[in-house]
Amino acid sequence: MDDTAKLILNGQEYLLPVIVGSENEVGVDISRLRSDSGAITLDSGYANTGACISDITFIDGEKGILRYRGYPIEQLAEKARFPEVAYLLIFGELPTATQLDSFRQDLTYHSMIHEDMKKFFEGFRHTAHPMAILSAMVTSMSSYYPEIDEEDEYRNIVRLLAKTKTIAAYAYKKAIGQPFVYPKNSLSYCSNFLHMMFSVPAEPYEVDPVLEDALNVLLILHADHEQNCSTSTVRMVGSSQANLYASIAAGICALWGPLHGGANQKVIEMLTMIQDDGGDLKKYVDKAKDKDDGFRLFGFGHRVYKNFDPRATILRKAAASVLDRLGVDDPLLDIARQLEEIALKDEYFVQRNLYPNVDFYSGIIYRAMGIPTDMFTVMFALGRLPGWVAHWKELRDDPKGRINRPRQIYTGSTERNFVPLDQRG
Ligand code: CMC
């Protein structure tokens, strides 16, 4: 591989350094292009733009590979627990037994939110979307837990991971009008969340290990996905040296959109709509192909994966197994399978390399677990927290870090004189 690329612009040659990653990914470094030539690059949707150099996650979209810090997602989903994956992503290596014990203990002992924060929940309408509550509450954590010295960085990371699950469960309790349930120190990360979601003071609640295992896998699969929309948002906001909570809250808002993390909610709404409409799958596949119809098959397609999404492969199997173990018979799973089968054979989807993504089957598992549809994106956010934190920290620790500030090609009016109100037509 040459270590420089050549650009000819207006007859002038520019040599651009070529950067090769550890998996032989090639990037042309244009950092000096504007200062040397006056030109910028234009890349709508950033599909060809590397915004940073990162050690955290590797994806090969053609081969369907996803690795966190080098470890294949399939191995992590099968063998690891979520706190250990969070540690791996944030601190770079798998924890030793002692490190994991201490990290788990920190995650447990920081689970309660400040009592005053509970009052914030009173101000939200009971119909508020839990993503609105989550983002607002995460931002407000910065007023309780400011970063004053270096040790606060670790403490705030732990607080964020520990307390966000409490906030998420409280958002659900608020929506259904039940009292908040405090976390229990004897429970694991996933069990504690389920306990806060589903316990009621009137009767004892035992966490079903099937639910705990299912949640563990889902959170691991969501934990990072390199420079996606929400992570890039976290990095964008973090690049201004905004605090951890503000940066993560921005990521939560970005995740909310239906083209990103909000797709899991949309998938279930779509499958329910198809079911209520008599189950005519072809009609909806045709609608998705019709460019004059705004409808898309949610849970299909991905900017990076062009063959299969390895997370969807794991979740397809997990959905069947979790429903089976829980004894749940969900007709939406059958509709999802049939829809997948039809779409995968359809020329439109084949030509465009559109395959089920992580969100296609995750909602079916969440539904079987008793998690309501509007909480699905919150679940995605809980899983994605360690990834966002890892990227925020990587940026923070980079001595060469600069504020992110893209350029544009301006296509508006050229200079013109202001016209006073009484002279306008
Ligand atoms: N249904 C129908 N057509 C689609 C779909 C779909 N789900 N996804 C893409 N296409 C078509 C699109 O219309 C375009 O067609 P044409 O070339 O004729 O104009 C072509 O496929 C390329 O699509 P694109 O929108 O240019 O691709 P993108 O890389 O900009 O968007 C995407 C990727 C995920 C936003 C898109 O596939 C989509 O909207 N999918 C549905 C929403 C969804 O499931 N999102 C969750 C993504 S996975 C979780 C995460 O990491 O966020």
Residues whose N, C-alpha, C, O or C-beta is under 5 A from the ligand:
A	BS01	CMC	P258 L259 H260 G261 A263 A288 R296 L297 F298 G299 F300 G301 H302 R303 R352 N357 V358 D359
